[in-house]
């Protein structure tokens, strides 16, 4: 048995013990407890189960976390750059200030996750589920969000220049004051979303659905692909700026988008490690 000692927090110290039969870390992994600044870069953690874990400021650069479960865990400040999190379950987890630059998050499920100020530049989130997530202030430059589900997601104050939102579902989301210049919204669903104060120069809205989209005070004069049929279903005002001779309507009863985020699920109890499989176990020593 080989052992890896990891730095612990002031209240607990974790030891990660790796038990294996070959060079790869086992596919069945159980990680719990608290481990601040853990070094797990490049490790094969395929299918790992982080159950109510606190791995703040951890380093997982280039780690393999395909199909991993990070439900209800705290990874704030951690570095997942270039990591593979395809198909990972991240529901209700806290990733405040985390770095996912260049990471693969295709098909990941991050419903109700806290992704405030995360860096996702160049990351692939195509087909990901981000409904109800809080992404306030996130860096999404060049991020691939094609076909992603982002309904009722907080996208306020994001930097999403040249991001790909094509075919994405962004209904009832708060996109206020975001930088979406040159972003691709072709065939996206923006029904009921709030675009107020955002920058959309060069953004492509070809085929986008904009039923009751809040564009009051929004400058869309430099946007591409907009038609009268689209903006005629949106809700604007005298301060809305549109390209060409397009005109908008004033909607009755329209109000600022209120993001209602469900309470994150209670972290599950760590399972009993299987006897017949390779595993990684983290135990807190108080």
N, C-alpha and C positions, 0 to 999 in steps of 0.2 A: 504494500500500500504506500502510495506517495502522498505527501501532505503539503498543502499550501496555506501558509499563515497570512492572514489579511489584517490590515489595521482596523481596529475597532473604534467606536465612539467613546466619549468620556464615561458612559454608563455601561458599556458592554463591549466585549471583544469577541470577534468571530473567528473561528477556524474552519476553513473550507477543506474538507478531506476528499481527495479524489481516489476512487477505487476503480481500477480498470484492468482490462485484459489485453488491450492494444494501445496504440498511440493516441487515439481520439478520446476525448472526454465523452462519457456515456450519453446516450440519447435520452435516457430517463433521469431527470435531475430534479432534486427538491431543494430549494433555497429559501431560507426564512431567517428571521432575526434581523439584526442591525449590522451593517458593514459600511462604514464611511470610507470613501476613497479606495475601494477594492480595485485591484488590477486584474481584469479579465480579458484583456485585449487578445484578439485572435483565437480565443477558445471556441471549441465546438460545443455549444450549449443547445443543440437542436432539441426542441420539445421540452426545454427547461420549464419548471413550474416555480415561479417566484410568488409564494403565497404570503401576502401581507408583509412583504419584506421591505426594509428601509436600506436602500443602497444609494445613498446620496453621494454625489460627486465621484461616482465610480467611473472607471475607464474601461470601455468595452469596444475600443476601436477595432473595426474589422471582425468582430465576433460573429459567430454563426448562431443566430437565435431564431431560425426558421421554426414556425409553429409554436413558439414559446408562449407561456402564460405569465403575464405581468399584471394580473388583475389586482386592483386595490393596493398596489405597491408604490413606494416613493423612490423615484429615480431623479429627483430634482438636481440640476447641475451636472448630470452625468454625460459622458461623451460616447455617443453611439455612431460617430462618423464612420462611414463606409461599412457599417454593420449590416447583416442580412436579417431583417425582421419580417420577411414575407410571411403572411398568414398568422402573424403574432396576435394574441389577444391582450389588449392594453386597456380594457374597460375600467373606467374610474381611477386610473393610475395618475400619479402626479409627476410630470416631466418638466416642471417650471425651469426655464433657463437651460434645458438640455440641448446638446448638439447632435443633430441627425444629418449633418451635411453629407450628401452623397450616399445616404443609406437607402437600402431596398426595403420599402414598407408596402409592397404591392399586396392588396387584399387584406391588410392589417385591420383589426377592429379596435378602434380607440374611442368608442362611444362614451360620452361624458368625461373624457380624459381632460386633465389640466395641461395645456400645451402653451402656456403663457411665455412669451419671449423665446420660444424654441427656435433653433436654427435648422431649417430644412432646405437650405439652398442646394439645388441640384438633386434633391432626393426624389425617389419614385414612390408616389402614393396612389398610383392608378388603381382604381377599384377598391380603395380603402373606405371604411365606414367611420366617419368622423362626426356623426350626428351629435348635437348638443355639446360638442367639445368647446373648450375655451382656448382660443388661439390668439388672444389679444396681443398685439405687438410682435407676432411671429415673423420670421424672415423666410419668405417663400419664393425668393428670386430663382427663376428657372425651374421651379418645382413642377413635377408631372402629377397632376391631380385629375387626369382624364377618367371620366366615369366614376369619380368618387362621390360618396354620399355625405353631404355637408349640411343637412337640413337643421335649422335652428342653431347653427354654429356661430360662435362669436369670432368674427374676422375683422374686428375693429382695429385700426392703426397698423395693419400688417404691411409689409413690403413684399408685394407679389409681382414685381415687374417681370414680364415675359413668362409668367407662370401659365401652365396649360390647364384650364378648367373646362375643356371641351367635354360635352355630354355629362357634366357633373350636375348633381342635384344640390342646389344652394338655396332652396326655398326657405323663407322666413329667417334668413341669416342676417346678422348685423355686419355690414361691410363698411361702416362709416369711417371716413378719414383714412381709408387705405390707399396705398399706391399700387394701382393695377395697370400702369402704363404698359402697353404692348402685350397685355395678357390675352389669352384666347378663351372666350366664352361661347364659342360657336356651339349651337344646339344644347346649351346649358339651360337648366331650369332655375330661374331667378324670381319666381313668383313670391310676392310678399317680402322680398329681401330689401334691406335698406342700404342705398348707395350714397347717401348724403355726405358731401364733403370729400368724396373719393376722387382720385385722379385717374382718368381713363383715356388719356391721349394715346391713340394708336391701338386701343383695345378692340378686339373683333367680337361683335355680337351677332354674327350671321346665324339666323335660325334660333336665337335664344328666346325662351319663353319669359315674358315680363308682365304677367298679369298682376296688377296692383303692386308692382315694384315701386318703392319709394325713391324717386329721383328728384325730390324737392331740393332746390339750391345746388344741384349737381351739374358739373360742367362735362357734358358729353359731346361737345362740339368737335373734338378731335377723334371720336370713336368711329369705327368702321362697321359696316354691315347692318346698321340700324335702318328700320323701315317705319313708315307711318303707322302700319298695323301694330307693330311692337310698342312704340311709344304711346300710341293711342289707348293702350290697355294699362299703361303705367300711370303713376300718380305724381304729377309735377306741380310746379307753381311758376310765378312770374320770374323767378331767379334761375329756373332750369335752362341750361344752354344746350341746344341740339344742333346737329349738322344740317346744312342746307335749309330747306323750307319746312322741316318737320315741326310739328306742334304737339304739345302734350295736353293733358286734361288735368283739372283739379278734382281730386276725389273727396267725397264726403266721408267723414269718419276715419280717415287715415291717421294713424298716430305713429310715433316712433316705435321701432321694433323693440320689444322687451324680450330678452333672452331668458328663458326659463330652463335652467339646467337641473335635471333630476339629481337627487342625492346619490353620490357614488355608492356602489354596493359594498357591503361589509366584507372585508378581506376574509377569504375562506381559511379554515383551519388546515395547517399543513398536513398532508396525508402521511400515513406510515410508509416509509420507504420500502419498496419491494425487495424481497430477499434474493431473487434470482437475477436481478439486473444490475448493471453497473450504475453507480449513482454518485451524485454530489450532494452532500448534506451540510447545511450551515446551522450550527447550534449556538445560541447566545449563552455566554457564561456571565452571570450577574455576581 
